[in-house]
Amino acid sequence: MIKKIIPLVIIAILIATFWLSGVSQHLNLDRLVENKDLLISFINDHFTVSIIGFGLLYATIVALSLPFASLMTLSGGFLFGLIWGGLIVSISATLGATIIFLIAKTSFGAFLREKAGKLYSRVEQDMNENAVSYLLFLRLVPLFPFFLVNILPALFNVKTRTYIITTFLGILPGTLVYVNVGRSLGEVENPSDLISSDIIIAIALLGVFAIIPVIYQKYRKRKNAAK
């Protein structure tokens, strides 16, 4: 049991260290825009190092569930453009989410599965049978906190490969939208002005489409059971 708690303790220590260090005071859009020329110059001279460094920072922020993922996504577009920015952010976010997923799966996720009753077993079975649709729905519909969706599948013992694939594909549409917004950060006062309701609705509809196979499958089961 102690071995399972150790990763959680490490995460708690890293989170506390981050906030106490004062680094959070420098993570904002104003600082990003102010240092644009310096950052772009460094990226041009050290492109590979910049990608790796930015990716590791992003993955760490996601793994620690720090509230700076949206800022980092905008920064990805601002510094690297749509293609490179979208690719780096999607891969890094998936990496960070997978780290916290694996920690949750092997620590308190395992404990909850051991203590859970029959209802949990039925929900877990349904989740595993329709994991792709459920996880895509949770990722695509912008109603659920990112950190919560990172942890929830671990409670139901979802396969790691399924989790990684659905995470990458599920966050990709929203990532590209925000990265594209980030490209124009230096030209607008409020980044939210560039995100239209039409785009948000379109992403939400993708999530609805992802859940349709589950609804259809349940309908068929009920129909067959009624015969």
VEXDREN-2710 file (C-alpha; in Angstrom, 1 decimal):
% VEXDREN-2710
k/r/px/py/pz
1/MET/0.0/0.0/0.0
2/ILE/2.8/2.4/0.9
3/LYS/4.4/1.9/-2.6
4/LYS/1.2/2.9/-4.2
5/ILE/1.0/6.1/-2.2
6/ILE/4.6/7.2/-3.0
7/PRO/3.7/8.6/-6.5
8/LEU/0.9/10.7/-5.0
9/VAL/3.2/12.1/-2.3
10/ILE/5.8/13.0/-5.0
11/ILE/3.1/14.8/-7.0
12/ALA/2.0/16.7/-3.9
13/ILE/5.5/17.7/-3.2
14/LEU/6.1/18.9/-6.8
15/ILE/2.8/20.9/-6.8
16/ALA/3.8/22.6/-3.5
17/THR/7.2/23.3/-4.8
18/PHE/5.8/24.9/-8.0
19/TRP/3.5/27.2/-6.1
20/LEU/6.0/28.2/-3.5
21/SER/8.7/28.9/-6.1
22/GLY/6.8/31.8/-7.5
23/VAL/7.1/30.5/-11.1
24/SER/3.3/30.9/-11.5
25/GLN/3.7/34.7/-11.4
26/HIS/5.6/34.6/-14.7
27/LEU/3.1/32.3/-16.5
28/ASN/0.7/34.8/-18.1
29/LEU/-0.2/36.1/-21.5
30/ASP/1.3/39.6/-20.8
31/ARG/4.8/38.1/-20.1
32/LEU/4.5/35.9/-23.2
33/VAL/3.7/38.9/-25.5
34/GLU/6.3/41.1/-23.9
35/ASN/9.0/38.6/-24.6
36/LYS/7.9/37.5/-28.0
37/ASP/11.0/38.6/-29.9
38/LEU/13.4/37.0/-27.5
39/LEU/11.4/33.7/-27.4
40/ILE/11.1/33.6/-31.2
41/SER/14.8/34.3/-31.7
42/PHE/15.7/31.5/-29.3
43/ILE/13.3/29.1/-31.0
44/ASN/14.8/29.9/-34.4
45/ASP/18.3/29.3/-33.1
46/HIS/17.5/26.2/-31.0
47/PHE/14.4/24.7/-32.6
48/THR/14.8/21.1/-31.4
49/VAL/15.7/22.1/-27.9
50/SER/12.8/24.5/-27.8
51/ILE/10.3/21.8/-28.9
52/ILE/11.6/19.3/-26.3
53/GLY/11.7/21.9/-23.5
54/PHE/8.2/23.2/-24.3
55/GLY/6.8/19.7/-24.6
56/LEU/8.3/18.5/-21.3
57/LEU/7.0/21.7/-19.5
58/TYR/3.5/21.1/-21.0
59/ALA/3.5/17.4/-20.0
60/THR/4.6/18.3/-16.5
61/ILE/1.9/20.9/-16.1
62/VAL/-0.8/18.4/-17.2
63/ALA/0.6/15.6/-15.1
64/LEU/0.5/17.8/-12.0
65/SER/-3.0/19.1/-13.0
66/LEU/-1.8/22.7/-12.8
67/PRO/-4.2/25.4/-14.1
68/PHE/-2.0/26.5/-17.0
69/ALA/-2.8/24.1/-19.7
70/SER/-4.9/26.6/-21.7
71/LEU/-2.2/29.2/-21.5
72/MET/0.4/26.7/-22.7
73/THR/-1.9/25.7/-25.6
74/LEU/-2.2/29.3/-26.6
75/SER/1.6/29.7/-26.2
76/GLY/2.1/26.7/-28.5
77/GLY/0.3/28.5/-31.3
78/PHE/1.9/31.8/-30.5
79/LEU/5.5/30.4/-30.6
80/PHE/5.3/27.5/-33.0
81/GLY/2.4/28.1/-35.3
82/LEU/-0.6/25.9/-36.1
83/ILE/1.1/22.7/-37.4
84/TRP/4.1/22.5/-35.0
85/GLY/2.1/24.0/-32.1
86/GLY/-0.8/21.7/-32.6
87/LEU/1.4/18.6/-32.8
88/ILE/3.6/19.5/-29.8
89/VAL/0.6/20.4/-27.6
90/SER/-1.4/17.3/-28.5
91/ILE/1.5/14.9/-27.9
92/SER/2.6/16.6/-24.7
93/ALA/-0.9/16.8/-23.3
94/THR/-1.4/13.1/-24.1
95/LEU/1.9/12.3/-22.4
96/GLY/1.0/14.3/-19.3
97/ALA/-2.5/12.9/-19.1
98/THR/-1.1/9.3/-19.4
99/ILE/1.3/9.8/-16.6
100/ILE/-1.4/10.9/-14.1
101/PHE/-3.7/8.2/-15.5
102/LEU/-1.1/5.5/-14.8
103/ILE/-0.5/6.8/-11.3
104/ALA/-4.2/6.9/-10.5
105/LYS/-4.7/3.5/-12.0
106/THR/-2.1/1.9/-9.8
107/SER/-2.7/3.8/-6.6
108/PHE/-6.2/4.8/-5.5
109/GLY/-7.8/3.4/-8.6
110/ALA/-6.8/-0.1/-7.6
111/PHE/-8.0/0.5/-4.0
112/LEU/-11.4/1.6/-5.1
113/ARG/-11.8/-1.3/-7.5
114/GLU/-11.0/-3.7/-4.6
115/LYS/-13.6/-2.0/-2.3
116/ALA/-16.3/-1.5/-4.9
117/GLY/-19.5/-3.5/-5.1
118/LYS/-21.6/-5.1/-7.8
119/LEU/-22.9/-1.8/-9.2
120/TYR/-19.3/-0.7/-9.8
121/SER/-18.6/-4.0/-11.6
122/ARG/-21.5/-3.4/-14.0
123/VAL/-20.4/0.1/-14.7
124/GLU/-16.8/-1.0/-15.2
125/GLN/-17.9/-3.7/-17.7
126/ASP/-20.0/-1.2/-19.6
127/MET/-17.1/1.3/-19.6
128/ASN/-14.7/-1.3/-20.9
129/GLU/-17.1/-2.5/-23.6
130/ASN/-17.6/1.1/-24.9
131/ALA/-14.4/2.7/-23.7
132/VAL/-13.6/4.3/-27.1
133/SER/-17.0/6.0/-27.5
134/TYR/-17.2/7.1/-23.8
135/LEU/-13.6/8.5/-23.7
136/LEU/-14.0/10.3/-27.0
137/PHE/-17.2/11.9/-25.8
138/LEU/-15.6/13.0/-22.5
139/ARG/-12.7/14.6/-24.4
140/LEU/-14.6/16.2/-27.3
141/VAL/-17.4/17.8/-25.3
142/PRO/-15.9/20.9/-23.6
143/LEU/-18.0/20.4/-20.4
144/PHE/-15.7/18.3/-18.3
145/PRO/-12.6/19.5/-16.5
146/PHE/-9.5/18.1/-18.2
147/PHE/-7.9/16.8/-15.0
148/LEU/-11.1/14.9/-14.1
149/VAL/-11.2/13.2/-17.5
150/ASN/-7.5/12.2/-17.0
151/ILE/-8.3/10.4/-13.8
152/LEU/-11.8/9.0/-14.2
153/PRO/-10.9/6.2/-16.7
154/ALA/-8.3/4.9/-14.2
155/LEU/-11.1/4.1/-11.8
156/PHE/-12.6/1.7/-14.3
157/ASN/-9.4/0.0/-15.3
158/VAL/-9.5/1.2/-18.9
159/LYS/-6.7/-0.2/-21.1
160/THR/-3.7/2.2/-21.4
161/ARG/-3.5/1.9/-25.2
162/THR/-7.2/2.8/-25.5
163/TYR/-6.7/5.7/-23.1
164/ILE/-3.7/7.1/-25.1
165/ILE/-5.4/6.8/-28.5
166/THR/-8.7/8.4/-27.4
167/THR/-6.9/11.1/-25.5
168/PHE/-4.9/12.2/-28.5
169/LEU/-7.8/12.0/-31.0
170/GLY/-10.2/13.5/-28.5
171/ILE/-8.2/16.6/-27.6
172/LEU/-7.0/17.2/-31.2
173/PRO/-10.0/19.3/-32.4
174/GLY/-10.0/21.6/-29.4
175/THR/-6.2/21.8/-29.4
176/LEU/-6.1/23.0/-33.0
177/VAL/-8.8/25.7/-32.2
178/TYR/-6.8/27.1/-29.3
179/VAL/-3.5/26.8/-31.0
180/ASN/-4.9/28.7/-33.9
181/VAL/-6.2/31.4/-31.5
182/GLY/-2.7/31.5/-30.0
183/ARG/-1.2/32.5/-33.4
184/SER/-3.0/35.9/-33.1
185/LEU/-2.3/36.6/-29.5
186/GLY/-0.2/39.6/-30.2
187/GLU/-3.0/41.2/-32.3
188/VAL/-6.0/41.1/-29.9
189/GLU/-6.6/42.3/-26.4
190/ASN/-8.8/39.3/-25.3
191/PRO/-8.1/35.9/-26.7
192/SER/-11.6/34.8/-26.0
193/ASP/-12.8/37.1/-28.7
194/LEU/-11.3/34.7/-31.3
195/ILE/-13.2/31.7/-30.1
196/SER/-16.7/31.7/-31.6
197/SER/-19.7/29.9/-30.3
198/ASP/-20.0/28.1/-33.6
199/ILE/-16.6/26.5/-33.0
200/ILE/-17.5/25.4/-29.5
201/ILE/-20.8/23.9/-30.8
202/ALA/-19.0/22.1/-33.6
203/ILE/-16.6/20.4/-31.1
204/ALA/-19.5/19.5/-28.8
205/LEU/-21.4/17.9/-31.7
206/LEU/-18.3/15.7/-32.4
207/GLY/-18.7/14.4/-28.8
208/VAL/-22.4/13.7/-29.4
209/PHE/-21.5/11.7/-32.5
210/ALA/-18.9/9.7/-30.5
211/ILE/-21.6/8.5/-28.0
212/ILE/-24.1/7.5/-30.7
213/PRO/-22.6/3.9/-31.0
214/VAL/-23.1/3.3/-27.3
215/ILE/-26.8/4.5/-27.4
216/TYR/-27.4/2.3/-30.5
217/GLN/-25.9/-0.7/-28.8
218/LYS/-28.0/-0.3/-25.7
219/TYR/-31.1/0.1/-27.8
220/ARG/-30.4/-3.2/-29.6
221/LYS/-29.8/-5.0/-26.3
222/ARG/-33.1/-3.8/-24.9
223/LYS/-34.9/-4.7/-28.2
224/ASN/-33.4/-8.2/-28.2
225/ALA/-34.2/-8.7/-24.5
226/ALA/-37.9/-7.7/-25.1
227/LYS/-38.3/-10.4/-27.8
END
